[in-house]
Amino acid sequence: MVLWNRVITMKKTKPLVFPYPKKKYTRTNELLEEGYSYYMINRMEAEGMIRRINGHTYENLSYVGDDHDFLYVSGYVNEGVICLMSAAVYHGLSTFRPNRIETAIRQKSRVTTLPSWPKIALHYFSKQRYELGITKVECEGGSFMIYDKEKTVCDMITYRNKYGLEDSLDVLRHYLSKEDRDINRLVSYAKKLRSYHILSKYLEVLL
C-alpha cells in the first residue's frame, strides 16, 4: 500500500501597498473607500507603514515631501481651520510671527491628541463664526482649511483685545492695500458676525 504524503501549502499573505504615498496624513474613511478593511489597516500599522494619530487619522511614515506646518492641523485636528493671526500671516496681512498655529474648531468639539511640535492653539468658535469664510488649500502632502482674507480681518477685529488694537488694525491696513480686496464681502461678513459697527468706524478712518 502506497501512502501519499500530503503537502499543505500555506497561503502567503499578500503584501500591502499604502494607497496615498504622497500624502502625509490619511483618514480611516479614505482607506475604507479604497477597499481596505480594518484588518488591513491594522496590518499596515503593525508593519510600520502608518502610525495612528487618533481614532480616525493615520500618519504616513514613508512620506518624504514638504513638511508644511499647517498639514499638522489637518492631521491632528478634525475639521480644524487655520484662523486669526496664523491666517493673517499666511494671507500676507501681517508680519507678526505667532509661536503657535491658531486653529478654529466647532464648539463642543473634542481633540484628544496634539503634536509636541508645532504648537497648536485651539479656538472654539460658534457655528456662525466657524462656518463662515472657510477655504481649502491644496499643498504638497495634502491640504488644509483656512479662513479667507475677509473672514480673517473680521476675526482679528473681534479679537482685538487679545492681540492689541494696533496689531489688529495693522491687519486691516494690509488688507485694504491689497488689489484683490473685496469690501462688499468684508462688510457682509462683519454684519453676519455682528461686528459691522466696530469695523465701520475703522474703515471710515482708513479709507
PyMOL CGO cylinders between C-alpha atoms (Angstrom):
from pymol import cmd
from pymol.cgo import CYLINDER

trace = [
    CYLINDER, 0.00, 0.00, 0.00, 1.44, 3.33, -1.05, 0.3, 1, 1, 1, 1, 1, 1,
    CYLINDER, 1.44, 3.33, -1.05, 0.96, 6.24, 1.27, 0.3, 1, 1, 1, 1, 1, 1,
    CYLINDER, 0.96, 6.24, 1.27, 0.92, 9.65, -0.35, 0.3, 1, 1, 1, 1, 1, 1,
    CYLINDER, 0.92, 9.65, -0.35, 2.36, 12.48, 1.62, 0.3, 1, 1, 1, 1, 1, 1,
    CYLINDER, 2.36, 12.48, 1.62, 0.01, 15.36, 1.75, 0.3, 1, 1, 1, 1, 1, 1,
    CYLINDER, 0.01, 15.36, 1.75, 1.70, 18.70, 1.12, 0.3, 1, 1, 1, 1, 1, 1,
    CYLINDER, 1.70, 18.70, 1.12, -0.03, 21.55, 2.84, 0.3, 1, 1, 1, 1, 1, 1,
    CYLINDER, -0.03, 21.55, 2.84, 0.67, 24.80, 1.13, 0.3, 1, 1, 1, 1, 1, 1,
    CYLINDER, 0.67, 24.80, 1.13, 0.36, 27.79, 3.36, 0.3, 1, 1, 1, 1, 1, 1,
    CYLINDER, 0.36, 27.79, 3.36, -1.34, 30.68, 1.68, 0.3, 1, 1, 1, 1, 1, 1,
    CYLINDER, -1.34, 30.68, 1.68, 1.02, 33.62, 1.59, 0.3, 1, 1, 1, 1, 1, 1,
    CYLINDER, 1.02, 33.62, 1.59, -0.25, 36.93, 2.85, 0.3, 1, 1, 1, 1, 1, 1,
    CYLINDER, -0.25, 36.93, 2.85, -0.48, 39.42, 0.02, 0.3, 1, 1, 1, 1, 1, 1,
    CYLINDER, -0.48, 39.42, 0.02, 1.83, 42.40, 0.54, 0.3, 1, 1, 1, 1, 1, 1,
    CYLINDER, 1.83, 42.40, 0.54, 0.03, 45.63, 1.29, 0.3, 1, 1, 1, 1, 1, 1,
    CYLINDER, 0.03, 45.63, 1.29, 0.66, 48.87, -0.56, 0.3, 1, 1, 1, 1, 1, 1,
    CYLINDER, 0.66, 48.87, -0.56, -0.24, 52.20, 1.01, 0.3, 1, 1, 1, 1, 1, 1,
    CYLINDER, -0.24, 52.20, 1.01, -2.58, 53.95, -1.49, 0.3, 1, 1, 1, 1, 1, 1,
    CYLINDER, -2.58, 53.95, -1.49, -1.53, 57.54, -0.74, 0.3, 1, 1, 1, 1, 1, 1,
    CYLINDER, -1.53, 57.54, -0.74, 2.29, 57.69, -0.84, 0.3, 1, 1, 1, 1, 1, 1,
    CYLINDER, 2.29, 57.69, -0.84, 2.30, 61.46, -1.45, 0.3, 1, 1, 1, 1, 1, 1,
    CYLINDER, 2.30, 61.46, -1.45, 0.01, 62.31, 1.47, 0.3, 1, 1, 1, 1, 1, 1,
    CYLINDER, 0.01, 62.31, 1.47, 1.32, 62.93, 4.98, 0.3, 1, 1, 1, 1, 1, 1,
    CYLINDER, 1.32, 62.93, 4.98, -1.96, 62.08, 6.68, 0.3, 1, 1, 1, 1, 1, 1,
    CYLINDER, -1.96, 62.08, 6.68, -4.94, 59.95, 5.74, 0.3, 1, 1, 1, 1, 1, 1,
    CYLINDER, -4.94, 59.95, 5.74, -8.22, 59.14, 7.44, 0.3, 1, 1, 1, 1, 1, 1,
    CYLINDER, -8.22, 59.14, 7.44, -9.80, 55.80, 8.13, 0.3, 1, 1, 1, 1, 1, 1,
    CYLINDER, -9.80, 55.80, 8.13, -12.79, 56.53, 5.90, 0.3, 1, 1, 1, 1, 1, 1,
    CYLINDER, -12.79, 56.53, 5.90, -10.47, 57.22, 2.95, 0.3, 1, 1, 1, 1, 1, 1,
    CYLINDER, -10.47, 57.22, 2.95, -8.77, 53.85, 3.37, 0.3, 1, 1, 1, 1, 1, 1,
    CYLINDER, -8.77, 53.85, 3.37, -12.13, 52.10, 3.70, 0.3, 1, 1, 1, 1, 1, 1,
    CYLINDER, -12.13, 52.10, 3.70, -13.32, 53.76, 0.49, 0.3, 1, 1, 1, 1, 1, 1,
    CYLINDER, -13.32, 53.76, 0.49, -10.21, 52.43, -1.25, 0.3, 1, 1, 1, 1, 1, 1,
    CYLINDER, -10.21, 52.43, -1.25, -11.28, 48.90, -0.28, 0.3, 1, 1, 1, 1, 1, 1,
    CYLINDER, -11.28, 48.90, -0.28, -9.02, 48.41, 2.72, 0.3, 1, 1, 1, 1, 1, 1,
    CYLINDER, -9.02, 48.41, 2.72, -10.60, 46.56, 5.63, 0.3, 1, 1, 1, 1, 1, 1,
    CYLINDER, -10.60, 46.56, 5.63, -9.95, 47.36, 9.29, 0.3, 1, 1, 1, 1, 1, 1,
    CYLINDER, -9.95, 47.36, 9.29, -7.80, 44.22, 9.37, 0.3, 1, 1, 1, 1, 1, 1,
    CYLINDER, -7.80, 44.22, 9.37, -5.66, 45.51, 6.52, 0.3, 1, 1, 1, 1, 1, 1,
    CYLINDER, -5.66, 45.51, 6.52, -5.38, 48.94, 8.14, 0.3, 1, 1, 1, 1, 1, 1,
    CYLINDER, -5.38, 48.94, 8.14, -4.20, 47.31, 11.36, 0.3, 1, 1, 1, 1, 1, 1,
    CYLINDER, -4.20, 47.31, 11.36, -1.68, 45.30, 9.35, 0.3, 1, 1, 1, 1, 1, 1,
    CYLINDER, -1.68, 45.30, 9.35, -0.27, 48.45, 7.77, 0.3, 1, 1, 1, 1, 1, 1,
    CYLINDER, -0.27, 48.45, 7.77, 0.10, 49.94, 11.24, 0.3, 1, 1, 1, 1, 1, 1,
    CYLINDER, 0.10, 49.94, 11.24, 1.76, 46.78, 12.60, 0.3, 1, 1, 1, 1, 1, 1,
    CYLINDER, 1.76, 46.78, 12.60, 4.18, 46.69, 9.66, 0.3, 1, 1, 1, 1, 1, 1,
    CYLINDER, 4.18, 46.69, 9.66, 5.27, 50.28, 10.30, 0.3, 1, 1, 1, 1, 1, 1,
    CYLINDER, 5.27, 50.28, 10.30, 3.71, 51.81, 7.20, 0.3, 1, 1, 1, 1, 1, 1,
    CYLINDER, 3.71, 51.81, 7.20, 1.41, 54.15, 9.10, 0.3, 1, 1, 1, 1, 1, 1,
    CYLINDER, 1.41, 54.15, 9.10, 1.08, 55.48, 12.64, 0.3, 1, 1, 1, 1, 1, 1,
    CYLINDER, 1.08, 55.48, 12.64, -2.22, 56.10, 14.37, 0.3, 1, 1, 1, 1, 1, 1,
    CYLINDER, -2.22, 56.10, 14.37, -2.64, 59.75, 15.37, 0.3, 1, 1, 1, 1, 1, 1,
    CYLINDER, -2.64, 59.75, 15.37, -6.11, 59.42, 16.86, 0.3, 1, 1, 1, 1, 1, 1,
    CYLINDER, -6.11, 59.42, 16.86, -9.28, 57.44, 16.32, 0.3, 1, 1, 1, 1, 1, 1,
    CYLINDER, -9.28, 57.44, 16.32, -9.65, 58.41, 12.67, 0.3, 1, 1, 1, 1, 1, 1,
    CYLINDER, -9.65, 58.41, 12.67, -6.29, 59.65, 11.33, 0.3, 1, 1, 1, 1, 1, 1,
    CYLINDER, -6.29, 59.65, 11.33, -3.00, 57.99, 10.41, 0.3, 1, 1, 1, 1, 1, 1,
    CYLINDER, -3.00, 57.99, 10.41, 0.42, 59.43, 9.54, 0.3, 1, 1, 1, 1, 1, 1,
    CYLINDER, 0.42, 59.43, 9.54, 2.21, 58.06, 6.50, 0.3, 1, 1, 1, 1, 1, 1,
    CYLINDER, 2.21, 58.06, 6.50, 5.62, 57.06, 7.89, 0.3, 1, 1, 1, 1, 1, 1,
    CYLINDER, 5.62, 57.06, 7.89, 7.12, 56.87, 4.40, 0.3, 1, 1, 1, 1, 1, 1,
    CYLINDER, 7.12, 56.87, 4.40, 6.20, 60.43, 3.47, 0.3, 1, 1, 1, 1, 1, 1,
    CYLINDER, 6.20, 60.43, 3.47, 9.27, 62.38, 2.30, 0.3, 1, 1, 1, 1, 1, 1,
    CYLINDER, 9.27, 62.38, 2.30, 7.69, 65.54, 0.83, 0.3, 1, 1, 1, 1, 1, 1,
    CYLINDER, 7.69, 65.54, 0.83, 7.38, 69.07, 2.14, 0.3, 1, 1, 1, 1, 1, 1,
    CYLINDER, 7.38, 69.07, 2.14, 6.57, 69.15, 5.85, 0.3, 1, 1, 1, 1, 1, 1,
    CYLINDER, 6.57, 69.15, 5.85, 4.25, 72.18, 5.84, 0.3, 1, 1, 1, 1, 1, 1,
    CYLINDER, 4.25, 72.18, 5.84, 3.33, 73.23, 9.38, 0.3, 1, 1, 1, 1, 1, 1,
    CYLINDER, 3.33, 73.23, 9.38, -0.36, 73.60, 8.53, 0.3, 1, 1, 1, 1, 1, 1,
    CYLINDER, -0.36, 73.60, 8.53, -0.54, 69.93, 7.49, 0.3, 1, 1, 1, 1, 1, 1,
    CYLINDER, -0.54, 69.93, 7.49, -0.27, 69.03, 11.17, 0.3, 1, 1, 1, 1, 1, 1,
    CYLINDER, -0.27, 69.03, 11.17, -3.60, 70.76, 11.76, 0.3, 1, 1, 1, 1, 1, 1,
    CYLINDER, -3.60, 70.76, 11.76, -5.26, 68.61, 9.10, 0.3, 1, 1, 1, 1, 1, 1,
    CYLINDER, -5.26, 68.61, 9.10, -3.74, 65.52, 10.71, 0.3, 1, 1, 1, 1, 1, 1,
    CYLINDER, -3.74, 65.52, 10.71, -4.36, 66.20, 14.39, 0.3, 1, 1, 1, 1, 1, 1,
    CYLINDER, -4.36, 66.20, 14.39, -7.46, 68.41, 14.47, 0.3, 1, 1, 1, 1, 1, 1,
    CYLINDER, -7.46, 68.41, 14.47, -10.55, 67.06, 12.74, 0.3, 1, 1, 1, 1, 1, 1,
    CYLINDER, -10.55, 67.06, 12.74, -12.18, 69.92, 10.78, 0.3, 1, 1, 1, 1, 1, 1,
    CYLINDER, -12.18, 69.92, 10.78, -9.63, 72.38, 12.17, 0.3, 1, 1, 1, 1, 1, 1,
    CYLINDER, -9.63, 72.38, 12.17, -9.41, 75.73, 10.33, 0.3, 1, 1, 1, 1, 1, 1,
    CYLINDER, -9.41, 75.73, 10.33, -6.34, 77.98, 10.40, 0.3, 1, 1, 1, 1, 1, 1,
    CYLINDER, -6.34, 77.98, 10.40, -7.51, 81.27, 11.88, 0.3, 1, 1, 1, 1, 1, 1,
    CYLINDER, -7.51, 81.27, 11.88, -6.69, 84.64, 13.41, 0.3, 1, 1, 1, 1, 1, 1,
    CYLINDER, -6.69, 84.64, 13.41, -3.01, 85.71, 13.31, 0.3, 1, 1, 1, 1, 1, 1,
    CYLINDER, -3.01, 85.71, 13.31, -1.83, 82.47, 11.68, 0.3, 1, 1, 1, 1, 1, 1,
    CYLINDER, -1.83, 82.47, 11.68, -4.28, 83.07, 8.83, 0.3, 1, 1, 1, 1, 1, 1,
    CYLINDER, -4.28, 83.07, 8.83, -3.33, 86.76, 8.67, 0.3, 1, 1, 1, 1, 1, 1,
    CYLINDER, -3.33, 86.76, 8.67, 0.34, 85.89, 8.20, 0.3, 1, 1, 1, 1, 1, 1,
    CYLINDER, 0.34, 85.89, 8.20, -0.50, 83.30, 5.54, 0.3, 1, 1, 1, 1, 1, 1,
    CYLINDER, -0.50, 83.30, 5.54, -2.53, 85.87, 3.58, 0.3, 1, 1, 1, 1, 1, 1,
    CYLINDER, -2.53, 85.87, 3.58, 0.22, 88.49, 3.85, 0.3, 1, 1, 1, 1, 1, 1,
    CYLINDER, 0.22, 88.49, 3.85, -1.81, 90.69, 6.18, 0.3, 1, 1, 1, 1, 1, 1,
    CYLINDER, -1.81, 90.69, 6.18, 0.77, 90.77, 8.96, 0.3, 1, 1, 1, 1, 1, 1,
    CYLINDER, 0.77, 90.77, 8.96, 4.49, 90.30, 9.53, 0.3, 1, 1, 1, 1, 1, 1,
    CYLINDER, 4.49, 90.30, 9.53, 3.85, 89.09, 13.07, 0.3, 1, 1, 1, 1, 1, 1,
    CYLINDER, 3.85, 89.09, 13.07, 5.12, 85.55, 13.69, 0.3, 1, 1, 1, 1, 1, 1,
    CYLINDER, 5.12, 85.55, 13.69, 2.91, 83.61, 16.14, 0.3, 1, 1, 1, 1, 1, 1,
    CYLINDER, 2.91, 83.61, 16.14, 4.61, 80.78, 18.01, 0.3, 1, 1, 1, 1, 1, 1,
    CYLINDER, 4.61, 80.78, 18.01, 1.53, 78.60, 17.65, 0.3, 1, 1, 1, 1, 1, 1,
    CYLINDER, 1.53, 78.60, 17.65, -0.74, 77.63, 14.80, 0.3, 1, 1, 1, 1, 1, 1,
    CYLINDER, -0.74, 77.63, 14.80, -4.05, 79.17, 15.73, 0.3, 1, 1, 1, 1, 1, 1,
    CYLINDER, -4.05, 79.17, 15.73, -6.84, 76.81, 14.81, 0.3, 1, 1, 1, 1, 1, 1,
    CYLINDER, -6.84, 76.81, 14.81, -10.61, 77.18, 14.96, 0.3, 1, 1, 1, 1, 1, 1,
    CYLINDER, -10.61, 77.18, 14.96, -12.85, 74.25, 15.80, 0.3, 1, 1, 1, 1, 1, 1,
    CYLINDER, -12.85, 74.25, 15.80, -16.54, 73.91, 16.48, 0.3, 1, 1, 1, 1, 1, 1,
    CYLINDER, -16.54, 73.91, 16.48, -17.86, 74.49, 19.95, 0.3, 1, 1, 1, 1, 1, 1,
    CYLINDER, -17.86, 74.49, 19.95, -18.03, 71.27, 21.98, 0.3, 1, 1, 1, 1, 1, 1,
    CYLINDER, -18.03, 71.27, 21.98, -15.59, 69.55, 19.59, 0.3, 1, 1, 1, 1, 1, 1,
    CYLINDER, -15.59, 69.55, 19.59, -13.13, 67.18, 21.25, 0.3, 1, 1, 1, 1, 1, 1,
    CYLINDER, -13.13, 67.18, 21.25, -9.45, 66.98, 20.36, 0.3, 1, 1, 1, 1, 1, 1,
    CYLINDER, -9.45, 66.98, 20.36, -7.64, 64.14, 22.12, 0.3, 1, 1, 1, 1, 1, 1,
    CYLINDER, -7.64, 64.14, 22.12, -4.10, 64.48, 20.79, 0.3, 1, 1, 1, 1, 1, 1,
    CYLINDER, -4.10, 64.48, 20.79, -1.90, 67.37, 19.70, 0.3, 1, 1, 1, 1, 1, 1,
    CYLINDER, -1.90, 67.37, 19.70, 1.69, 67.26, 18.43, 0.3, 1, 1, 1, 1, 1, 1,
    CYLINDER, 1.69, 67.26, 18.43, 4.59, 68.43, 20.59, 0.3, 1, 1, 1, 1, 1, 1,
    CYLINDER, 4.59, 68.43, 20.59, 5.66, 70.44, 17.53, 0.3, 1, 1, 1, 1, 1, 1,
    CYLINDER, 5.66, 70.44, 17.53, 4.37, 72.61, 16.03, 0.3, 1, 1, 1, 1, 1, 1,
    CYLINDER, 4.37, 72.61, 16.03, 2.30, 74.00, 18.84, 0.3, 1, 1, 1, 1, 1, 1,
    CYLINDER, 2.30, 74.00, 18.84, -1.40, 74.25, 18.00, 0.3, 1, 1, 1, 1, 1, 1,
    CYLINDER, -1.40, 74.25, 18.00, -3.70, 76.66, 19.86, 0.3, 1, 1, 1, 1, 1, 1,
    CYLINDER, -3.70, 76.66, 19.86, -7.40, 75.80, 19.70, 0.3, 1, 1, 1, 1, 1, 1,
    CYLINDER, -7.40, 75.80, 19.70, -10.18, 78.39, 19.49, 0.3, 1, 1, 1, 1, 1, 1,
    CYLINDER, -10.18, 78.39, 19.49, -13.75, 77.22, 19.96, 0.3, 1, 1, 1, 1, 1, 1,
    CYLINDER, -13.75, 77.22, 19.96, -15.94, 79.17, 17.51, 0.3, 1, 1, 1, 1, 1, 1,
    CYLINDER, -15.94, 79.17, 17.51, -19.71, 79.38, 17.40, 0.3, 1, 1, 1, 1, 1, 1,
    CYLINDER, -19.71, 79.38, 17.40, -21.46, 77.73, 14.45, 0.3, 1, 1, 1, 1, 1, 1,
    CYLINDER, -21.46, 77.73, 14.45, -21.77, 81.00, 12.52, 0.3, 1, 1, 1, 1, 1, 1,
    CYLINDER, -21.77, 81.00, 12.52, -18.19, 82.12, 13.15, 0.3, 1, 1, 1, 1, 1, 1,
    CYLINDER, -18.19, 82.12, 13.15, -16.78, 78.67, 12.45, 0.3, 1, 1, 1, 1, 1, 1,
    CYLINDER, -16.78, 78.67, 12.45, -18.56, 78.01, 9.15, 0.3, 1, 1, 1, 1, 1, 1,
    CYLINDER, -18.56, 78.01, 9.15, -18.15, 81.41, 7.52, 0.3, 1, 1, 1, 1, 1, 1,
    CYLINDER, -18.15, 81.41, 7.52, -15.34, 82.00, 5.02, 0.3, 1, 1, 1, 1, 1, 1,
    CYLINDER, -15.34, 82.00, 5.02, -13.63, 78.59, 5.01, 0.3, 1, 1, 1, 1, 1, 1,
    CYLINDER, -13.63, 78.59, 5.01, -11.36, 77.84, 2.05, 0.3, 1, 1, 1, 1, 1, 1,
    CYLINDER, -11.36, 77.84, 2.05, -9.38, 74.70, 1.27, 0.3, 1, 1, 1, 1, 1, 1,
    CYLINDER, -9.38, 74.70, 1.27, -5.75, 74.98, 0.21, 0.3, 1, 1, 1, 1, 1, 1,
    CYLINDER, -5.75, 74.98, 0.21, -4.06, 72.13, -1.64, 0.3, 1, 1, 1, 1, 1, 1,
    CYLINDER, -4.06, 72.13, -1.64, -0.36, 71.73, -0.99, 0.3, 1, 1, 1, 1, 1, 1,
    CYLINDER, -0.36, 71.73, -0.99, 2.36, 69.12, -1.21, 0.3, 1, 1, 1, 1, 1, 1,
    CYLINDER, 2.36, 69.12, -1.21, 1.47, 66.36, 1.21, 0.3, 1, 1, 1, 1, 1, 1,
    CYLINDER, 1.47, 66.36, 1.21, -2.27, 67.03, 1.36, 0.3, 1, 1, 1, 1, 1, 1,
    CYLINDER, -2.27, 67.03, 1.36, -4.45, 70.04, 2.11, 0.3, 1, 1, 1, 1, 1, 1,
    CYLINDER, -4.45, 70.04, 2.11, -5.57, 72.28, 4.96, 0.3, 1, 1, 1, 1, 1, 1,
    CYLINDER, -5.57, 72.28, 4.96, -8.52, 74.56, 5.69, 0.3, 1, 1, 1, 1, 1, 1,
    CYLINDER, -8.52, 74.56, 5.69, -8.06, 78.26, 6.37, 0.3, 1, 1, 1, 1, 1, 1,
    CYLINDER, -8.06, 78.26, 6.37, -10.32, 81.30, 6.57, 0.3, 1, 1, 1, 1, 1, 1,
    CYLINDER, -10.32, 81.30, 6.57, -10.23, 83.69, 3.62, 0.3, 1, 1, 1, 1, 1, 1,
    CYLINDER, -10.23, 83.69, 3.62, -8.84, 87.21, 3.98, 0.3, 1, 1, 1, 1, 1, 1,
    CYLINDER, -8.84, 87.21, 3.98, -12.15, 88.90, 4.71, 0.3, 1, 1, 1, 1, 1, 1,
    CYLINDER, -12.15, 88.90, 4.71, -13.10, 86.46, 7.47, 0.3, 1, 1, 1, 1, 1, 1,
    CYLINDER, -13.10, 86.46, 7.47, -9.62, 86.77, 8.95, 0.3, 1, 1, 1, 1, 1, 1,
    CYLINDER, -9.62, 86.77, 8.95, -9.93, 90.56, 9.13, 0.3, 1, 1, 1, 1, 1, 1,
    CYLINDER, -9.93, 90.56, 9.13, -13.32, 90.29, 10.85, 0.3, 1, 1, 1, 1, 1, 1,
    CYLINDER, -13.32, 90.29, 10.85, -11.97, 87.80, 13.38, 0.3, 1, 1, 1, 1, 1, 1,
    CYLINDER, -11.97, 87.80, 13.38, -8.95, 89.98, 14.14, 0.3, 1, 1, 1, 1, 1, 1,
    CYLINDER, -8.95, 89.98, 14.14, -11.22, 92.96, 14.76, 0.3, 1, 1, 1, 1, 1, 1,
    CYLINDER, -11.22, 92.96, 14.76, -13.40, 90.88, 17.06, 0.3, 1, 1, 1, 1, 1, 1,
    CYLINDER, -13.40, 90.88, 17.06, -10.35, 89.55, 18.95, 0.3, 1, 1, 1, 1, 1, 1,
    CYLINDER, -10.35, 89.55, 18.95, -8.57, 92.92, 19.03, 0.3, 1, 1, 1, 1, 1, 1,
    CYLINDER, -8.57, 92.92, 19.03, -8.26, 92.83, 22.81, 0.3, 1, 1, 1, 1, 1, 1,
    CYLINDER, -8.26, 92.83, 22.81, -6.34, 89.57, 22.59, 0.3, 1, 1, 1, 1, 1, 1,
    CYLINDER, -6.34, 89.57, 22.59, -3.70, 90.88, 20.16, 0.3, 1, 1, 1, 1, 1, 1,
    CYLINDER, -3.70, 90.88, 20.16, -3.86, 94.59, 20.87, 0.3, 1, 1, 1, 1, 1, 1,
    CYLINDER, -3.86, 94.59, 20.87, -5.68, 97.15, 18.83, 0.3, 1, 1, 1, 1, 1, 1,
    CYLINDER, -5.68, 97.15, 18.83, -2.61, 98.22, 16.86, 0.3, 1, 1, 1, 1, 1, 1,
    CYLINDER, -2.61, 98.22, 16.86, -1.78, 94.71, 15.61, 0.3, 1, 1, 1, 1, 1, 1,
    CYLINDER, -1.78, 94.71, 15.61, -5.42, 94.12, 14.66, 0.3, 1, 1, 1, 1, 1, 1,
    CYLINDER, -5.42, 94.12, 14.66, -5.65, 97.43, 12.80, 0.3, 1, 1, 1, 1, 1, 1,
    CYLINDER, -5.65, 97.43, 12.80, -2.37, 96.60, 11.06, 0.3, 1, 1, 1, 1, 1, 1,
    CYLINDER, -2.37, 96.60, 11.06, -4.08, 93.51, 9.61, 0.3, 1, 1, 1, 1, 1, 1,
    CYLINDER, -4.08, 93.51, 9.61, -6.91, 95.72, 8.35, 0.3, 1, 1, 1, 1, 1, 1,
    CYLINDER, -6.91, 95.72, 8.35, -4.43, 98.20, 6.84, 0.3, 1, 1, 1, 1, 1, 1,
    CYLINDER, -4.43, 98.20, 6.84, -2.62, 95.45, 4.96, 0.3, 1, 1, 1, 1, 1, 1,
    CYLINDER, -2.62, 95.45, 4.96, -5.93, 94.10, 3.73, 0.3, 1, 1, 1, 1, 1, 1,
    CYLINDER, -5.93, 94.10, 3.73, -7.06, 97.50, 2.41, 0.3, 1, 1, 1, 1, 1, 1,
    CYLINDER, -7.06, 97.50, 2.41, -3.80, 97.79, 0.47, 0.3, 1, 1, 1, 1, 1, 1,
    CYLINDER, -3.80, 97.79, 0.47, -4.49, 94.55, -1.43, 0.3, 1, 1, 1, 1, 1, 1,
    CYLINDER, -4.49, 94.55, -1.43, -5.64, 94.83, -5.04, 0.3, 1, 1, 1, 1, 1, 1,
    CYLINDER, -5.64, 94.83, -5.04, -7.88, 91.79, -4.64, 0.3, 1, 1, 1, 1, 1, 1,
    CYLINDER, -7.88, 91.79, -4.64, -9.67, 93.11, -1.57, 0.3, 1, 1, 1, 1, 1, 1,
    CYLINDER, -9.67, 93.11, -1.57, -13.44, 92.65, -1.54, 0.3, 1, 1, 1, 1, 1, 1,
    CYLINDER, -13.44, 92.65, -1.54, -15.01, 95.31, 0.66, 0.3, 1, 1, 1, 1, 1, 1,
    CYLINDER, -15.01, 95.31, 0.66, -18.53, 94.09, -0.07, 0.3, 1, 1, 1, 1, 1, 1,
    CYLINDER, -18.53, 94.09, -0.07, -17.64, 90.62, 1.20, 0.3, 1, 1, 1, 1, 1, 1,
    CYLINDER, -17.64, 90.62, 1.20, -15.85, 92.11, 4.20, 0.3, 1, 1, 1, 1, 1, 1,
    CYLINDER, -15.85, 92.11, 4.20, -18.91, 94.16, 5.14, 0.3, 1, 1, 1, 1, 1, 1,
    CYLINDER, -18.91, 94.16, 5.14, -21.22, 91.18, 4.56, 0.3, 1, 1, 1, 1, 1, 1,
    CYLINDER, -21.22, 91.18, 4.56, -19.12, 89.01, 6.88, 0.3, 1, 1, 1, 1, 1, 1,
    CYLINDER, -19.12, 89.01, 6.88, -18.97, 91.74, 9.53, 0.3, 1, 1, 1, 1, 1, 1,
    CYLINDER, -18.97, 91.74, 9.53, -22.77, 92.08, 9.51, 0.3, 1, 1, 1, 1, 1, 1,
    CYLINDER, -22.77, 92.08, 9.51, -23.25, 88.33, 9.87, 0.3, 1, 1, 1, 1, 1, 1,
    CYLINDER, -23.25, 88.33, 9.87, -20.77, 88.27, 12.75, 0.3, 1, 1, 1, 1, 1, 1,
    CYLINDER, -20.77, 88.27, 12.75, -22.33, 91.34, 14.38, 0.3, 1, 1, 1, 1, 1, 1,
    CYLINDER, -22.33, 91.34, 14.38, -19.11, 93.35, 14.24, 0.3, 1, 1, 1, 1, 1, 1,
    CYLINDER, -19.11, 93.35, 14.24, -20.03, 95.79, 11.48, 0.3, 1, 1, 1, 1, 1, 1,
    CYLINDER, -20.03, 95.79, 11.48, -20.44, 98.77, 13.81, 0.3, 1, 1, 1, 1, 1, 1,
    CYLINDER, -20.44, 98.77, 13.81, -16.85, 98.33, 15.01, 0.3, 1, 1, 1, 1, 1, 1,
    CYLINDER, -16.85, 98.33, 15.01, -15.42, 97.66, 11.56, 0.3, 1, 1, 1, 1, 1, 1,
    CYLINDER, -15.42, 97.66, 11.56, -17.23, 100.63, 10.01, 0.3, 1, 1, 1, 1, 1, 1,
    CYLINDER, -17.23, 100.63, 10.01, -15.57, 103.03, 12.47, 0.3, 1, 1, 1, 1, 1, 1,
    CYLINDER, -15.57, 103.03, 12.47, -12.11, 101.87, 11.44, 0.3, 1, 1, 1, 1, 1, 1,
    CYLINDER, -12.11, 101.87, 11.44, -12.99, 101.86, 7.75, 0.3, 1, 1, 1, 1, 1, 1,
    CYLINDER, -12.99, 101.86, 7.75, -14.09, 105.50, 7.97, 0.3, 1, 1, 1, 1, 1, 1,
    CYLINDER, -14.09, 105.50, 7.97, -10.63, 106.42, 9.26, 0.3, 1, 1, 1, 1, 1, 1,
    CYLINDER, -10.63, 106.42, 9.26, -8.53, 104.22, 6.98, 0.3, 1, 1, 1, 1, 1, 1,
    CYLINDER, -8.53, 104.22, 6.98, -10.37, 104.50, 3.67, 0.3, 1, 1, 1, 1, 1, 1,
]
cmd.load_cgo(trace, "trace")
